[in-house]
Amino acid sequence: MAADEDVTLLILGAGGDLTHRLLLPGVGSLLKVESSWKITVVGADRADVTPAQWKKRLEDSFATVPVPARPLRSVLARTRYQRTNVLDATELAGLIGSCSGPLVIYFALPPTVSMGVCKLLEDIDLPADTRLALEKPFGSDEKSARAFNAQLHRVVPEKQIFRVDHFLGTSTVLNLIGLRFANRVLQPVWSAEHIERVEIVYDEDLALEGRAGYYDSNGALKDMLQSHLLQVLAVFAMESVTDLSDQEIQDQKAQVLRATHLWGSSVKRSTKRAQYTAGTIGRRKIPAYTKEKGVDPSRETETLAQVKVEVRNNRWAGVPFTLRSGKALGTARKQIVAYFRPVAHVPGGFRNAAGADKLIIDLKPGAVSFVLTMNAEGNPMELEQKELRAELAPGWMLPYGEVLREVLGGDAMLSVRADAAESCWRIMDPVLRAWRQGRVPLETYPAGSAGPDGWQD
């Protein structure tokens, strides 16, 4: 699909929050940068939505970007909404038959519904080069992910499937590739020989924020660690690539994930889970998670998850990678931290020892910092640490805009390949089983705190 070619973006589940809050603003940010794209946005869902209401929804979403007047008028002139039961074969066939030009079908749907739709698509004539774009989670465990992939491959080949992880469209994650492979200083020290441990953390100071319908059946591990943070780990730890083609990036990421296992192969020693209780974040009073509207306390859903893994290959053997994400924490912390090993020898005479040198990559907002040991100010016989920091410019587009540009352009670099999706479940399935069986205790922490006592150690 070329930039000057008409393309239809068919959104299944267009009435949902994901479409309004993330997907449509992503389309808008793409059009703001790539104004020559000729995109016909077609929304489909069960709800009755008038043409005026649908256009207003697009206008409201695009206003958050904002989209320039010319591409905005073009999209609004082309767009339409069609009330459809996507699990009805006749209605689905009629919907797809009404779409012209190259077609991208975006599944803004739960995985079980997406699988049902794909089953129906087997018997529907699709336009040539139809592409399928799907939201996480890709299944609910390794077995279901394999079944999902098999189902998808009965509809279109793998090269036409785009499993969307918007973290891969975040400008800081994209910048990580340049930091890794175009940097003379860091290339030689990017290994277990020099790096002692790595943390990939996505702590939020937001609580549930009305998302119980999704979150309570998934929890922090499925929502963040199994998908987003393992993808970030794969980019951080992958081997060098010959070029920035989707094949090269996908191959190297898949190699990392195949080598990734729980630290010491022990769920009890390598994982922790917790749930927030009532507390205060700034001026906000946060109720206990179990008191949030729509939460089923019997599920014991974790709101904070921590999993330590290892990448068993020549570059990273012996280095613990800690993945952590949680909600309702006192301080938002969204970063990758690489802790360097101590130097082999510190000359005698220095009167104090500094901590570990660190490379800190802030995911939001984007920044790269070095925390380095050097002589203290005013007393050269003491050591202290100084921070050298570079702010990274925000991306040209929202993460969903970056992802959509790749889907429309047929570049899968920011997609999750079938084998990688299965590997992520293979890594985390033992954790999910152990947690369901109660073999790892569900700890608690007050909303607004740093988490349970002892976790920071």
WOBELLIN-V727898 format. One record per pair of residues at least 24 apart in sequence whose ideal C-beta (glycine too) atoms are under 10 Angstrom apart, sorted by the first residue. I is the first residue (numbers start at 1). J is the second residue. Records with the same first field share a line. If there is no record, write none. Layout:
I->J  J
//
This chain:
1->37  38  39  101  102  103  104  129  131  407  408  409  410
2->36  37  38  102  408  409  410
3->34  35  36  37  38  405  408  409
4->36  37  38
5->36  37  38  101  102  408
6->37  38  39  40  78  100  101  102
7->37  38  39  40  41  100  101  102  103  104  131  407  408  409
8->38  39  40  41  42  78  96  98  99  100  101  102  103  104  105  127  130
9->37  39  40  41  42  43  75  79  99  102  103  104  105  106  131  133  404  407  408
10->40  41  42  43  44  82  84  95  96  98  99  103  104  105  106  107  130  133
11->41  42  43  44  45  81  104  105  106  107  108  109  133
12->42  43  44  45  84  86  92  95  105  106  107  108  109  113  114  117
13->43  44  45  46  86  106  107  108  109  110  113  114  117  135
14->41  42  43  44  45  47  49  54  57  81  82  84  106  108
15->43  44  45  46  47  48  49  54  57  81  83  108
16->45  47  108  109  110
17->108  210  211  213  214
18->106  108  109  135  214  400
19->43  45  57  58  61  106  108
20->57  58  60  61  64  108
21->61  64  400
22->61  108  135  166  398  399  400
23->61  106  108  133  135  164  166  398  400  401  403  404
24->57  58  59  60  61  62  64  65  75  400
25->60  61  62  63  64  65  66  67  397  398  400  401
26->61  65  164  166  169  397  398  399  400  401  402  403  404  405
27->58  61  62  65  67  71  75  106  398  400  401  404  408
28->58  59  61  62  63  64  65  66  67  68  71  72  75  397  398  400  401
29->62  64  65  66  67  395  396  397  398  399  400  401  402  404  405
30->65  67  71  396  397  398  400  401  402  403  404  405  408
31->62  65  67  68  70  71  72  74  75  397  401  404
32->62  65  66  67  68  71  72  396  397  398  401
33->65  395  396  397  401  402  405
34->71  396  397  401  404  405  408  409
35->67  68  70  71  72  74
36->71
37->71  74  75  404  405  408  409
38->71  74  75  78  101
39->71  74  75  78  79  101  104  404  408
40->74  75  77  78  79  80  99  100  101  103
41->75  76  78  79  80  81  106
42->78  79  80  81  82  84  95  96  98  99  100  103  105  106
43->79  80  81  82  83  84  106  108
44->80  81  82  83  84  85  86  91  92  95  96  98  99  105  108
45->81  82  83  84  85  86  108  109
46->83  84  85  86  87  88  91
47->81  83
48->81  83
49->81  82  83
50->81
51->79  80  81
53->81
54->79  80  81  82
55->79  80  81
57->81
64->398
65->397  398  401
86->113  114  116  117  120
87->113  116  117  119  120
88->120
89->117  119  120  121  123  124
90->120
91->120
92->116  117  120  121  123  124
93->120  121  123  124  125
94->124
95->124
96->120  121  124  125  126  127  130
97->124  125  126  127
99->126  127  130
100->127
101->127
102->127  128  129  130  131  408  410
103->127  128  129  130  131  132
104->129  130  131  132  133  160  162  404  407  408  410
105->130  131  132  133  134  155  156
106->131  132  133  134  135  162  164  404  407
107->132  133  134  135  163  164
108->133  134  135  164
109->134  135
110->135  137  213  214  217
111->135  136  137  138  139  140  144  145  148
112->139  140  144  148
114->138  148  151  152
115->139  144  147  148  151  152
116->151
117->151  155
118->148  151  152  153  154  155  156
119->151  154  155
120->155
121->151  152  154  155  156
122->151  154  155
123->155
124->155
126->155  156  160
128->160
129->156  159  160  410
130->155  156  160
131->156  159  160  161  162  407  408  410  412
132->156  160  161  162  163  407
133->160  161  162  163  164  403  404  406  407  408  415
134->161  162  163  164  415  416  421
135->163  164  165  166  227
136->163  164  165  166  167  218  222  223  226  227  228  231  416  421  424
137->163  218  222  223  226  227  421  424  425
138->163  164  165  226  227  416  418  420  421  422  424  425
139->421  422  424  425
140->217  218  222  425  429  432
141->222  226  422  425  426  428  429  432  433
142->421  422  423  424  425  426  427  428  429
143->422  425  429
144->422  425
145->418  419  421  422  423  424  425  426  429
146->418  419  421  422  425  426
148->418  421  422
149->417  418  419  421  422
150->418
152->418
153->418
158->412  415  417  418  419
159->246  247  410  412  417
160->407  410  412
161->412  415  416  417  418
162->403  404  406  407  408  410  411  412  414  415  416  417
163->227  412  415  416  417  418  420  421
164->399  400  403  404  406  407  414  415  416
165->227  228  230  231  232  399  403  414  415  416  420  421  424
166->228  398  399  400  401  402  403  404  414
167->202  224  227  228  229  230  231  232  235  363  399  403  414
168->228  231  232  234  235  249  253  399  402  403  406  413  414  415  416
169->395  397  398  399  400  401  402  403  404  405  406  413  414
170->228  232  334  363  364  366  395  398  399  402  403  414
171->363  364  365  366  392  393  394  395  396  397  398  399  402
172->232  334  335  336  361  362  363  364  365  366  367  368  392  394  395
173->228  231  232  235  236  336  361  363  366  395  399  402  414
174->235  244  366  392  395  399  402  413  414
175->361  366  367  368  392  393  395
176->232  235  236  336  361  363  366  368
177->235  236  238  241  244  249  413
178->244
179->236  359  361  368  392
180->235  236  237  238  239  240  241
181->238  239  240  241  244
185->370
186->338  359  368  370
187->240
189->338  340  341  359
190->236  237  239  240  315  316  338  359
191->237  314  315  316  317  319
192->310  311  313  314  315  316  317  318  319  341
193->315  318  319  341
194->319  338  340  341  357
195->315  316  319  338  339  340  341  359
196->318  319  320  338  339  340  341  342  356  357
197->308  318  319  320  321  322  337  338  339  340  341  356
198->233  236  237  309  311  316  319  320  321  322  323  336  337  338  339  359
199->306  308  320  321  322  323  324  333  335  336  337  338  339  358  360
200->224  225  228  229  230  231  232  233  236  309  321  322  323  324  325  334  335  336  337  338  361  363
201->229  306  322  323  324  325  326  333  334  335  336  337  363
202->228  229  232  323  324  325  326  332  333  334  335  336  363  364
203->304  324  325  326  327  328  329  330  331  332  333  334  335  450  451
204->303  304  325  326  327  328  329  331  332  333  334
205->281  282  284  286  327  328  329  330  331  332  333  447  448
206->281  284  286  327  328  329  332
207->276  279  281  284  286  287  289  292  303  327  328  329  447  448
208->276  286  287  289  292  293  294  295  301  303  327  328
209->292  327  328
210->292  293  294
211->292  294  327
212->289  292  293  294  295  296  301
213->293  294  295
214->294
215->289  292  294  295  301  303  327
216->289  292  294  295  296  297  299  301  303
217->296  299  301
218->301  302
219->273  275  299  300  301  302  303  304  305  432  435
220->273  274  275  301  302  303  304  305  306  324  325  326  327
221->271  273  301  302  304  305  306  307  323  325  428  431  432  435
222->301  302  305  425  428  432
223->301  302  303  305  325  327
224->305  323  324  325  326  327
225->271  305  306  307  309  323  324  325  424  427  428  431
226->305  307  323  421  424  425  427  428  429  431  432
227->416  421  424  425  428
228->323  325  363  424
229->305  307  309  321  322  323  324  325  336  424
230->256  257  260  307  309  321  323  416  420  423  424  425  427  428
231->257  414  416  420  421  424
232->323  336  361  363
233->257  260  309  311  321  323  336  424  427
234->260  311  416  420  423  424
235->336
236->311  316  321  336  338  361
237->311  313  315  316  319  321
238->311  315
239->313  314  315
244->411  413
245->411  412  413
246->406  410  411  412  413  414  415  417
247->412  413  417
248->413
249->411  412  413  414  415  417
250->412  413  415  416  417  418  419  420
251->417  419  420
253->413  416  417  419  420  423
254->416  417  418  419  420  421  422  423
255->311  313  419  420  423
256->311  313  315  316  420  423
257->311  416  417  419  420  421  422  423  424  426  427
258->311  312  313  419  420  422  423  426  427
259->309  310  311  312  313  314  315  316  317  423
260->309  310  311  312  313  316  321  423  424  426  427
261->309  310  311  312  426  427  430
262->307  308  309  310  427  428  430  431  434
263->307  308  309  310  319  320  321  322
264->308  310  320
265->310  430
266->308  430  434
267->307  430  431  432  433  434  435  437  439  440
268->434  439  440  441
269->308  440
270->306  307  308  309  310  320  322  430  431  440
271->302  305  306  307  308  309  323  428  430  431  434  435  439  440
272->302  304  305  306  307  308  322  324  440  441  442  443  451  452  454  455
273->300  301  302  303  304  305  306  307  326  431  434  435  440  441  442  443  452
274->302  303  304  305  306  326  441  442  443  444  445  451  452  455
275->300  301  302  303  304  326  327  328  442  443  444  445  452
276->302  303  304  326  327  328  329  444  445  446  447  448  449  451  452
277->303  328  444  445  446  447  449
278->328  446  447  448
279->328  329  330  445  446  447  448  449
280->330  446  447  448  449
281->328  329  330  331  332  446  447  448  449
282->330  448
284->328  447  448
285->447  448
286->327  328  446  447  448
287->328  447
288->328  444  446  447
289->327  328  444  447
292->328
299->436
300->435  436  438  442
301->435  442
302->326  327  435  440  442  443
303->327  328  329  442  444  445  447
304->328  329  442  443  444  445  451  452  455
305->428  431  435
306->451  452  455
307->427  428  431
309->427  428  431
323->427  428
324->451  455
326->445  450  451  455
327->447
328->445  446  447  448  449  451
329->445  447  448  449  450  451
330->445  446  447  448  449  450  451
331->448  449  450
332->364
333->362  363  364  450
334->361  362  363  364  365  366
335->360  361  362  363  364  367  369
336->360  361  362  363  368
337->361  362  369  371
339->371
340->370  371  372  373
342->373
343->373
346->373  383
349->381
350->375  376  380  381  382  383
351->376  379  381  382  383
352->376  379  381  382  383  384
353->382  383
354->382  383  384  385  386
355->383  384  385
356->385
357->385
358->385  387
360->387  389
361->392
362->389  391  392
364->394
365->391  392  393  394
366->390  391  392  393  394  395
367->391  392
368->392
//
